[in-house]
């Protein structure tokens, strides 16, 4: 659960903080609280019917076939772009250390960034062939440790390498708030993976405790990284804070090398719901085929490698995914499904007020964040 919630968003939170100013940290806390709340709603929806095993099943239980189709579309797109972002992150950071590296595949020559995207895909390949979430949970421990190592290395750059903590920054920047909110929201886009994790648990009654502890750990990590990055680099912080690290320093190389550990398990967990959705559409005699399942996952990996090579930047993927897809999947849909299944709209109370507030804010964030992301892309095109 920790590796799913604490993902590549950790690299972008310093940039998000620099865009919105110090007071935007309160928004990060509110987003974390809302995301944890909607995680509880997902669990409650699943408990209403033992046949519910996925996020799409929840939507179908609430709104029928149309609900399943819409939820399937949004979750698959969200998880696909998150997986693509993992590969973009790998390519950008490894290219920073080895700027002169390149590959030749037959008559086709690849520059450094694209070469590392391909190599990252090859490193991740074995993990997508594993169907057992229990096995992936042990591999995930390396991803959790890598996140902590990155935080420590950024701290070392400020404390030991002579950079210092001089970036005072701004208290509030309203013009950059849409970007800030989109990137903060991107950090909590794991809800589509909650149902299979919940179903895989032997002690399902411990899910609320697992969810809460995971969100607390990840939010503390996000806030620590955001604060350190902004204090050290100020307004010069890049969309991935590791790109600010000096490559000649040992701590910088350690940070960038350890980035490779996260996607090994994170990628496989991320694309699993997409693969499951595709498998459910196959003829009955192919749905339980392990070879077909592995082929689907390898195909998804290959497609996302190509997409990562084509898309222009990590920031564009993260902000657009956060504004459109994560807002819908992690905040809007769980609230609407819960309202429909439990009919809490018939009785006003704290629960209903909380859900209505989350729905309204989700719509506003989605509209403003999408507009801001597209405007920035056009500006820098």
HURAPE-V291279 format. One record per helix or strand of 3 or more residues. SS is the DSSP state (H for helix, E for strand). FROM is the first residue (numbers start at 0). TO is the last residue. If there is no record, write none. Layout:
SS;FROM;TO + SS;FROM;TO
This chain:
H;1;4 + H;8;19 + H;21;45 + H;54;96 + E;102;104 + E;107;109 + H;111;127 + H;132;158 + H;173;185 + H;190;199 + H;203;235 + H;240;243 + H;249;279 + H;283;285 + H;289;309 + H;313;341 + H;343;345 + H;349;379
